[in-house]
Amino acid sequence: MSKDIRIKKGLDIKLVGEAEKTTDAAKASSYYAIKPEDFHGIIPKLLVKVGHKIKAGEALFHSKSDETLVFPSPVSGEISEIIRGAKRKILEIRILADATQVHHDFGKKDASKMSGEEVKAHLLATGCWPFIKQRPYDVIANPANSPKAIFVSGHNSAPLAADLEYVLAGKEAELTAALTALTKLTEGSVHVVTKKGGNSPLANVAGTTSHTVSGPHPAGNVGTHINKIDPVNKGETVWTIAAQDLIIIGEVLLTGKFNATRTIAVTGSQISNPKYVTAIAGANIKDLVAGNINLDNTRVISGNVLSGRQEGAEGVLGYYDNQITAIPEGDDYEFFGWNKPIFNKVSTSRALTFSWLKPNKKYDLNTNTNGEHRAFVTTGTYEEVFPLDIYPMQTLKACMYADLDEMEALGMYEVAPEDFALTEFVCVSKQPHQKIIREGLDLMLKEIG
């Protein structure tokens, strides 16, 4: 098994608005919000009500199907509002934050002296378990299972993504504690993948297996690493966890406090001064970009432009996100846009496009899809940007006509929607690839899982 992963198929989308490596403390939000939709497949059962006082780290709700799977409050304060949608579905839980934060004390733990079951019980009790996801199905890991391996990506190659070497610097103690805990959860390896030629604090931590990766996006996607290192077959499970979430787990172990503070990259061409800010998960986006954004015809995204979630200026930072992106809204019509040379857009084709002449040029792209939804057109474009050993178009079609046997045979067990973000970007048919894959995974989970 090679420890040096080289990706040739892919596409780096270079955009204007990369964050400068300076970090400021964001303005404290008046309220913080947790959206249960961030935890795909979880039906929440509330443990609080409006007016309830809560400490940071105490549970807001648990999974209806598993009472041990709890979801904590990122801040201390008072539950101010519970927003519901159709059929009383819980859309958002808002918390008025205290001026001085108070954390629930879970007690300090030494992961190196704990058994696997003790680590698992502690992560469940502290609300850290939702940070661990699983393949297949790309949902929160089932604590009743044992994975054949655990994967951590220390490189984010998405457009304008936060530089993980920068945001993880100085957190070596927390990272080591968290990785030590993860080694107790599997009899297999904990694979840590970092950027080749970099200087990540994640590299070469005792007890883990270190790899390096190079190449264009999606070189940083954990799905790419799984496919190249230890693919998932039927009946197998691997777990994944984001690098920044390791810091939260490590701090819980070392201090006994659940601290959901993250270093957020505020990026995009509509941001006046792209930079990093420290903020707590669920913070109000308007407070993170205060005085630093042009809101005229702007789309604000929690996450990156390929797989993030659209939010208004009044929206909140996603529970798993460490990036905010603001780009122009593409609501204009380009006259004869299909029949003239294109100089200001990224394209994998050389027909009347010229982005290939300047591979390092940065573009100010908007959200315009430059076309309408139509039937799949076979062009071979998907394969050019899709490094996984899977047939992308056949997999998408199998999901659309819900052929479970074919989906299984084509390798759906190891993919997640984000693995198809680039094929969606280059799709001449304007098909919603990530939505199709998500619905396919949900069907497999319901029928097979």
Secondary structure, DSSP 8 states (H G I E B T S, - for coil): --SEEE--S-----BS----S-EEE----SEEEE-GGGSTT--EEES--TT-EE-BTSEEEEETTEEEEEEE-SS-EEEEEEEE-GGG-EEEEEEEE-SS--B-------GGGS-HHHHHHHHHHTT-GGG-EEETTTEE--TTS--SEEEEE----STT---HHHHHTT-HHHHHHHHHHHHTT-SSEEEEEEETT---TTTT-TTSEEEEEESSTTTT-HHHHHHHHS---TT--EEEEEHHHHHHHHHHHHHS----EEEEEEESTTBSS-EEEEEETTBBHHHHSTTSB--TTEEEEES-TTT-EEE-TT-B--TT--EEEEEE------TTTTSS-BSSS--S--SSB-GGG-TT--B---S--SS---S----SHHHHT--SSS-HHHHHHHHHTT-HHHHHHHTGGG--GGGGHHHHHH-TT---HHHHHHHHHHHHHHHT-
